[in-house]
Amino acid sequence: MAGKGTNFVSLYVGDLQKDVTEQILYDVFNAMGAVASVRVCRDNQTRVSLGYAYVNFIQQADAEKALQDLNYTEINGRPCRIMRSNRDPSKRKSGAGNLTVRNLEKSVTHRQLHEAFAAHGKIASVKIAMDHSGTSKGYGFVQFDEVEAATVALEKMNGAQLGGQAITVHTFTGGSKETTGFTNIYLKQLPDELQSEDALRKELAAFGEIVSFVMQTDVRSRKFALCEFAKPEAAAAAVEKMHGRDNRTEAEKASEPPQDESDDRFPEYKLFCQRAQTKAERAAELRQQFKAGGGPGRDHNDVKVYVRNLDDDVTEDQLREAFESYGTITFARIPKDGDQSRGFGFVCFQNMEQANKAVESAAGKEINGKEIRVEIAEKREFGKGGWKGGG
């Protein structure tokens, strides 16, 4: 054991399989040099791995060798992601030196993205966004140690070829863009003729230059898309012209009964095209919906169950279906950043008895192959800053 006051050099190791243990990591990293300790971070209640760990080396040189030689190598069949541990939250959250890389070809790996940007400076971390199946979502992030290096990379790499297609590079904003002058839009409930990437992209290109575009399919096989325009005017024009477009044929319109004007839900037969919401805007919307115990069909006797560790693609309908056998559900909600799930949700039951039954019975339950965590939601979990807690 090292004496008191010893300064270890800590590495963060992420993207780990749930079955990766401290001993496995010790065996892998100790080959690089003397390892002082290893800690796999786990859920406080279930002790299941959260998919990341910290490895502490005695010598700086050994930690650097591990970072150089082991980054993106497979541990139990999955490539790990290693970075220097940064325990300064202000620096970690500032986004300084961080770039967003879009239009990535889906076969591009973390290592390839790292190597493409490494010539421009020392890289702190590289992350490609993945869906629940491990498939790239077509964008990622590269963070440099120095802001100057990121500035050079932004200039040199924007429009560069990677994986056979031109990538776009932007300074990471962290969702802090002003709500006016938006350039990102979200589309869903697409008609048959816009179900392909080429068709929808071609239609959107008529409004202006497209910086990035991605189309995906949710767990119910419904297509949705995110599009970023170069200019706000193009995004605004797309919303104005496309939102609310009736997807029905003339025959379908004639055969279907008129829409109930008292139903404030957006009709499923219309194309939805709106500005992609920021995290702050989504939180504000949730606060309004749940104000004073509000929300559709709720009363003050309802009891909220807090569901953590949700797969990114789980829908609110799936969440409701997973819990409906435990009692009468008055409301189910999954908070999101734009169209991206925040990994947790809330299910409201009519009374405490039903909520307790859900907590007891759903312990260890899997949704989309991912084991969820369930507990009674405390009132403080929804406060001035939106939903508290996390998945």
TIZANU-189036 format. One record per residue (C-alpha): z, y, x; residue in one letter. Coordinates in Angstrom, 3 decimals. Each point is the difference from the previous one (the first is absolute). Example, Ala and Ser with C-alpha at 12.3 -4.5 7.8 and 13.67 -1.06 7.14 Angstrom:
TIZANU-189036
REC|7.800|-4.500|12.300|A $
REC|-0.660|3.440|1.370|S $
END
This chain:
TIZANU-189036
REC|0.000|0.000|0.000|M $
REC|-0.776|3.476|1.232|A $
REC|2.867|2.355|0.496|G $
REC|0.924|2.859|-2.297|K $
REC|-2.356|2.936|0.292|G $
REC|-3.032|-2.030|1.057|T $
REC|-3.200|1.609|-1.252|N $
REC|-2.337|-2.685|-1.247|F $
REC|-3.702|0.600|-0.614|V $
REC|-0.804|-0.871|-3.610|S $
REC|-3.318|-1.158|-1.463|L $
REC|-0.846|-0.156|-3.689|Y $
REC|-1.849|-3.206|-0.953|V $
REC|-1.656|0.051|-3.449|G $
REC|-2.336|-2.009|-2.253|D $
REC|2.097|-3.127|0.528|L $
REC|-0.068|-3.145|-2.099|Q $
REC|3.189|-0.593|-1.988|K $
REC|0.784|-3.146|2.010|D $
REC|0.035|1.768|3.382|V $
REC|3.560|-0.209|1.354|T $
REC|1.924|1.713|2.782|E $
REC|-0.376|-3.104|2.166|Q $
REC|-3.787|-0.050|-0.417|I $
REC|-0.225|3.662|0.977|L $
REC|2.358|-0.483|2.923|Y $
REC|-2.154|-2.822|1.364|D $
REC|-3.178|2.079|-0.353|V $
REC|1.305|3.254|1.488|F $
REC|2.296|-1.399|2.662|N $
REC|-3.114|-1.249|1.787|A $
REC|-0.745|3.689|0.726|M $
REC|3.411|0.719|1.504|G $
REC|3.723|-0.151|-0.707|A $
REC|0.727|0.530|-3.707|V $
REC|3.449|1.355|-0.811|A $
REC|-0.070|-0.626|-3.758|S $
REC|-2.225|-0.615|-3.021|V $
REC|0.641|1.019|-3.609|R $
REC|-2.146|-1.048|-2.953|V $
REC|0.586|2.441|-2.856|C $
REC|0.946|-1.784|-3.225|R $
REC|0.746|0.698|-3.640|D $
REC|3.714|0.737|-0.364|N $
REC|0.405|-2.359|-2.954|Q $
REC|-2.402|-2.903|0.569|T $
REC|-0.194|0.214|3.817|R $
REC|-3.763|-0.547|-0.256|V $
REC|-1.969|1.653|2.808|S $
REC|-1.522|3.390|-0.813|L $
REC|-2.877|-0.715|2.376|G $
REC|1.046|2.080|2.986|Y $
REC|2.417|-0.172|2.915|A $
REC|1.322|1.809|3.080|Y $
REC|-0.126|-1.505|3.491|V $
REC|2.171|1.641|2.671|N $
REC|-0.960|-0.313|3.656|F $
REC|2.246|0.736|2.954|I $
REC|-2.807|1.497|2.093|Q $
REC|-2.542|2.644|-1.029|Q $
REC|-2.753|-1.735|1.985|A $
REC|0.497|-3.267|-1.886|D $
REC|-0.200|1.775|-3.358|A $
REC|-3.238|1.714|1.046|E $
REC|-1.449|-3.340|1.111|K $
REC|0.881|-1.560|-3.373|A $
REC|-1.598|2.925|-1.827|L $
REC|-3.136|-0.340|2.085|Q $
REC|-0.352|-3.802|0.008|D $
REC|1.432|-1.087|-3.373|L $
REC|-1.153|2.689|-2.419|N $
REC|-2.192|-1.545|-2.747|Y $
REC|0.553|-3.565|1.266|T $
REC|0.773|-2.655|-2.616|E $
REC|3.544|-1.125|-0.720|I $
REC|0.128|-2.899|-2.448|N $
REC|-3.627|0.584|-0.932|G $
REC|0.083|3.765|-0.650|R $
REC|-0.793|2.827|2.465|P $
REC|3.099|2.066|0.689|C $
REC|0.033|3.771|0.435|R $
REC|2.183|1.450|2.763|I $
REC|0.990|3.589|0.660|M $
REC|2.724|1.843|1.851|R $
REC|3.017|0.436|-2.231|S $
REC|0.415|3.658|-0.930|N $
REC|3.429|0.639|-1.475|R $
REC|-0.545|3.745|-0.379|D $
REC|-0.795|0.282|-3.755|P $
REC|-1.308|3.557|0.253|S $
REC|-2.598|-1.003|2.570|K $
REC|-0.823|-3.247|-1.783|R $
REC|-0.600|1.691|-3.358|K $
REC|-1.731|3.155|1.190|S $
REC|-3.391|-1.697|0.358|G $
REC|-0.654|1.901|3.247|A $
REC|-2.845|-1.625|1.910|G $
REC|-0.861|-2.239|-2.941|N $
REC|-3.588|-0.539|-1.157|L $
REC|-1.407|-1.610|-3.136|T $
REC|-3.081|-2.156|0.599|V $
REC|-2.187|-0.779|-3.025|R $
REC|-3.146|-1.973|-0.760|N $
REC|1.155|-2.870|2.207|L $
REC|-2.100|-3.147|-0.155|E $
REC|2.311|-2.633|-1.459|K $
REC|-0.308|-2.374|2.964|S $
REC|1.360|2.619|2.451|V $
REC|3.362|-1.169|1.404|T $
REC|3.053|1.947|1.158|H $
REC|-0.903|-0.805|3.594|R $
REC|-3.581|1.251|-0.413|Q $
REC|1.189|3.233|-1.605|L $
REC|2.531|0.473|2.802|H $
REC|-2.594|-0.618|2.709|E $
REC|-2.468|2.411|-1.625|A $
REC|2.488|2.898|0.205|F $
REC|1.905|-0.928|3.184|A $
REC|-2.369|1.903|2.305|A $
REC|1.233|3.302|-1.435|H $
REC|3.712|-0.316|0.751|G $
REC|3.166|-2.072|-0.237|K $
REC|0.260|-1.596|-3.449|I $
REC|3.380|-0.379|-1.702|A $
REC|-1.171|-2.191|-2.875|S $
REC|-3.018|-1.278|-1.904|V $
REC|0.091|-1.180|-3.601|K $
REC|-2.774|-1.259|-2.278|I $
REC|0.878|0.003|-3.714|A $
REC|-0.185|-3.527|-1.432|M $
REC|0.140|-1.437|-3.506|D $
REC|2.235|-2.918|-1.041|H $
REC|-2.500|-2.555|1.353|S $
REC|-0.168|1.608|3.438|G $
REC|-3.433|1.574|-0.559|T $
REC|-0.629|3.484|1.380|S $
REC|-0.101|2.816|-2.563|K $
REC|-2.505|1.864|2.152|G $
REC|2.274|2.622|1.532|Y $
REC|2.735|0.244|2.589|G $
REC|2.127|2.252|2.202|F $
REC|0.124|0.704|3.725|V $
REC|2.967|1.919|1.388|Q $
REC|-0.050|1.454|3.503|F $
REC|3.018|0.889|2.131|D $
REC|-1.430|3.469|0.526|E $
REC|-1.571|2.367|-2.542|V $
REC|-2.565|1.082|2.610|E $
REC|-1.294|-3.566|0.314|A $
REC|-0.342|-0.268|-3.788|A $
REC|-1.984|3.242|-0.047|T $
REC|-2.439|-1.364|2.583|V $
REC|-0.316|-3.318|-1.855|A $
REC|-0.671|1.829|-3.269|L $
REC|-2.866|1.908|1.617|E $
REC|-1.493|-2.986|1.825|K $
REC|0.461|-2.780|-2.553|M $
REC|-0.882|1.646|-3.311|N $
REC|-3.373|-1.519|-0.934|G $
REC|0.136|-2.585|2.798|A $
REC|-1.225|-3.551|-0.593|Q $
REC|2.602|-2.746|-0.335|L $
REC|-0.767|-3.446|-1.350|G $
REC|-3.557|1.005|-0.789|G $
REC|0.728|3.074|-2.127|Q $
REC|0.962|3.637|0.499|A $
REC|3.717|0.728|-0.373|I $
REC|1.529|3.281|-1.143|T $
REC|3.105|1.375|1.697|V $
REC|2.384|2.615|-1.404|H $
REC|3.367|1.446|0.907|T $
REC|2.668|-1.908|-1.921|F $
REC|1.357|2.198|-2.802|T $
REC|2.703|-2.247|-1.415|G $
REC|-0.919|0.988|-3.533|G $
REC|0.898|3.634|0.635|S $
REC|-3.292|1.524|-1.135|K $
REC|0.150|2.776|-2.536|E $
REC|-0.643|-1.098|-3.551|T $
REC|-2.786|2.557|-0.260|T $
REC|-3.277|-0.625|1.764|G $
REC|0.300|-3.787|-0.211|F $
REC|-2.640|-2.223|1.592|T $
REC|1.240|-3.479|-0.975|N $
REC|-0.730|-1.579|-3.382|I $
REC|1.004|-3.279|-1.645|Y $
REC|-2.264|-1.904|-2.404|L $
REC|0.666|-2.980|-2.255|K $
REC|-1.305|-1.572|-3.242|Q $
REC|-3.464|-0.027|1.504|L $
REC|-3.026|-0.847|-2.164|P $
REC|-2.168|-3.011|0.818|D $
REC|-2.646|2.077|1.752|E $
REC|2.600|1.420|2.439|L $
REC|1.740|-3.244|0.887|Q $
REC|-1.655|-0.219|3.439|S $
REC|0.936|2.132|3.026|E $
REC|-3.595|1.120|0.540|D $
REC|-0.501|1.110|-3.594|A $
REC|3.241|1.973|-0.258|L $
REC|-0.344|1.550|3.440|R $
REC|-3.569|1.102|-0.844|K $
REC|1.196|1.651|-3.224|E $
REC|2.853|1.797|1.769|L $
REC|-2.257|1.151|2.860|A $
REC|-1.884|2.138|-2.492|A $
REC|3.037|2.329|-0.106|F $
REC|0.221|0.542|3.773|G $
REC|0.628|-1.512|3.429|E $
REC|2.316|-3.023|-0.035|I $
REC|2.486|-0.330|2.876|V $
REC|1.362|-3.413|-0.977|S $
REC|-0.369|-2.423|-2.867|F $
REC|1.683|-3.282|-0.871|V $
REC|-0.278|-2.283|-3.033|M $
REC|2.535|-2.738|-0.671|Q $
REC|0.908|-2.529|-2.684|T $
REC|3.491|-0.316|-1.453|D $
REC|1.709|-3.280|-0.883|V $
REC|-1.571|0.088|-3.490|R $
REC|-3.498|0.200|1.564|S $
REC|-0.476|3.631|-1.017|R $
REC|-1.920|2.254|2.389|K $
REC|1.383|3.365|1.110|F $
REC|-1.028|2.440|2.726|A $
REC|1.230|2.837|2.187|L $
REC|-2.405|2.625|1.284|C $
REC|0.556|2.895|2.399|E $
REC|-2.496|2.848|-0.014|F $
REC|-0.592|2.452|2.833|A $
REC|0.410|2.990|-2.350|K $
REC|2.392|0.652|-2.923|P $
REC|-2.872|1.284|-2.131|E $
REC|-1.641|-3.425|0.084|A $
REC|3.195|-1.794|-1.045|A $
REC|0.589|2.434|-2.863|A $
REC|-3.582|-0.410|-1.224|A $
REC|0.316|-3.788|0.030|A $
REC|3.175|0.143|-2.100|V $
REC|-1.533|2.454|-2.450|E $
REC|-3.170|-2.020|-0.532|K $
REC|1.340|-3.558|0.141|M $
REC|3.487|-0.042|-1.495|H $
REC|0.061|-1.184|-3.591|G $
REC|-3.608|-1.243|-0.008|R $
REC|-0.361|-2.520|-2.838|D $
REC|-0.949|-3.407|1.425|N $
REC|-0.938|-1.535|-3.360|R $
REC|-3.508|-0.588|-1.258|T $
REC|-1.151|1.692|-3.217|E $
REC|0.336|-3.330|-1.800|A $
REC|3.583|-0.428|1.220|E $
REC|0.893|3.525|-1.104|K $
REC|-1.376|-0.681|-3.479|A $
REC|1.788|-3.326|-0.396|S $
REC|3.446|1.048|1.256|E $
REC|2.567|1.869|-2.106|P $
REC|0.743|3.630|0.948|P $
REC|2.679|0.668|2.606|Q $
REC|3.527|0.570|-1.340|D $
REC|0.592|3.678|0.733|E $
REC|3.776|-0.569|0.178|S $
REC|-0.452|-2.375|2.949|D $
REC|0.312|2.110|3.168|D $
REC|-1.043|-2.800|2.357|R $
REC|-3.294|0.466|1.825|F $
REC|-2.609|-2.198|-1.746|P $
REC|-1.015|-3.111|1.926|E $
REC|-3.669|0.531|-0.888|Y $
REC|-0.179|3.312|1.863|K $
REC|-0.556|0.511|3.711|L $
REC|3.100|1.370|1.733|F $
REC|-0.696|2.487|2.821|C $
REC|2.775|2.304|1.211|Q $
REC|1.419|1.531|3.127|R $
REC|1.942|-2.617|1.976|A $
REC|3.678|0.839|-0.387|Q $
REC|2.263|0.777|2.922|T $
REC|3.366|-1.709|0.429|K $
REC|1.869|3.112|-1.148|A $
REC|-2.118|0.329|-3.139|E $
REC|0.516|-3.638|-0.927|R $
REC|3.764|0.387|0.417|A $
REC|-0.032|3.090|-2.222|A $
REC|-1.909|-1.895|-2.674|E $
REC|2.546|-2.828|0.102|L $
REC|2.889|2.463|-0.268|R $
REC|-1.558|1.451|-3.133|Q $
REC|-0.569|-3.434|-1.536|Q $
REC|3.552|-1.139|0.628|F $
REC|1.778|3.307|-0.631|K $
REC|3.302|-0.571|-1.797|A $
REC|-0.787|-3.671|-0.407|G $
REC|-3.362|0.812|-1.483|G $
REC|-3.327|-1.741|0.191|G $
REC|-1.937|-1.764|-2.732|P $
REC|2.150|-2.030|-2.345|G $
REC|3.262|0.429|1.902|R $
REC|3.493|0.948|-1.113|D $
REC|3.255|0.720|1.819|H $
REC|1.279|-3.595|-0.354|N $
REC|-2.816|-1.404|2.119|D $
REC|0.907|-1.528|3.348|V $
REC|-2.358|0.250|2.957|K $
REC|-0.561|-2.888|2.388|V $
REC|-1.148|0.984|3.478|Y $
REC|-2.660|-2.325|1.478|V $
REC|-0.699|0.228|3.737|R $
REC|-2.441|-1.610|2.442|N $
REC|-2.942|0.095|-2.388|L $
REC|-3.444|-0.897|1.269|D $
REC|-2.240|3.084|0.191|D $
REC|-2.405|-1.389|-2.618|D $
REC|2.572|-0.861|-2.689|V $
REC|-0.757|1.947|-3.179|T $
REC|2.441|1.278|-2.607|E $
REC|-1.385|-2.563|-2.453|D $
REC|0.774|-2.784|2.468|Q $
REC|3.488|1.379|0.554|L $
REC|0.628|0.046|-3.740|R $
REC|-1.351|-3.538|-0.423|E $
REC|2.229|-1.299|2.798|A $
REC|3.138|1.256|-1.781|F $
REC|-0.803|-0.203|-3.714|E $
REC|1.607|-3.449|-0.393|S $
REC|3.424|1.505|0.772|Y $
REC|0.140|2.427|-2.911|G $
REC|-1.654|2.928|-1.759|T $
REC|-1.657|2.318|2.499|I $
REC|-0.229|3.648|-1.039|T $
REC|-1.652|1.289|3.133|F $
REC|-1.420|-1.194|3.343|A $
REC|-1.045|2.304|2.803|R $
REC|-1.245|-0.343|3.593|I $
REC|0.158|3.331|1.879|P $
REC|-3.135|0.752|2.004|K $
REC|-1.351|2.367|2.607|D $
REC|-3.416|0.778|-1.468|G $
REC|-1.226|-3.501|-0.770|D $
REC|2.180|-1.719|2.611|Q $
REC|3.107|-1.850|-1.209|S $
REC|3.245|1.026|1.702|R $
REC|1.113|-3.639|0.007|G $
REC|2.676|0.180|-2.689|F $
REC|0.331|0.459|-3.735|G $
REC|2.296|0.258|-3.018|F $
REC|0.230|-2.146|-3.127|V $
REC|2.044|1.330|-2.924|C $
REC|1.758|-2.391|-2.385|F $
REC|1.656|0.790|-3.333|Q $
REC|3.489|-0.888|1.172|N $
REC|2.129|-1.044|2.974|M $
REC|0.075|-3.672|-1.024|E $
REC|-3.783|-0.276|0.279|Q $
REC|-0.039|1.929|3.274|A $
REC|2.667|-2.277|1.511|N $
REC|-1.970|-3.047|-1.093|K $
REC|-3.082|1.391|1.748|A $
REC|1.915|0.634|3.226|V $
REC|1.499|-3.488|0.013|E $
REC|-3.141|-1.871|-1.031|S $
REC|-2.581|1.907|2.051|A $
REC|1.825|-0.316|3.310|A $
REC|-2.484|-1.500|2.457|G $
REC|-2.875|0.235|-2.487|K $
REC|-3.465|0.560|1.467|E $
REC|-2.675|2.372|-1.320|I $
REC|-3.386|-0.223|1.715|N $
REC|1.548|-2.376|2.518|G $
REC|2.648|2.495|1.132|K $
REC|3.704|-0.548|-0.634|E $
REC|1.525|2.916|-1.915|I $
REC|3.520|1.457|0.157|R $
REC|1.693|0.893|-3.304|V $
REC|3.119|2.021|-0.823|E $
REC|1.405|2.309|-2.654|I $
REC|-1.273|3.527|0.681|A $
REC|2.675|2.605|0.545|E $
REC|-0.443|3.364|-1.680|K $
REC|-0.058|1.727|3.379|R $
REC|-3.207|-1.894|0.840|E $
REC|-1.889|2.592|-1.969|F $
REC|0.893|3.501|1.062|G $
REC|-1.375|3.335|1.060|K $
REC|-2.301|-1.568|2.559|G $
REC|-1.474|-2.622|-2.358|G $
REC|0.668|-3.708|0.210|W $
REC|2.575|-0.913|2.608|K $
REC|0.051|-3.200|1.934|G $
REC|-3.126|-1.779|1.143|G $
REC|-1.744|-3.263|0.435|G $
END
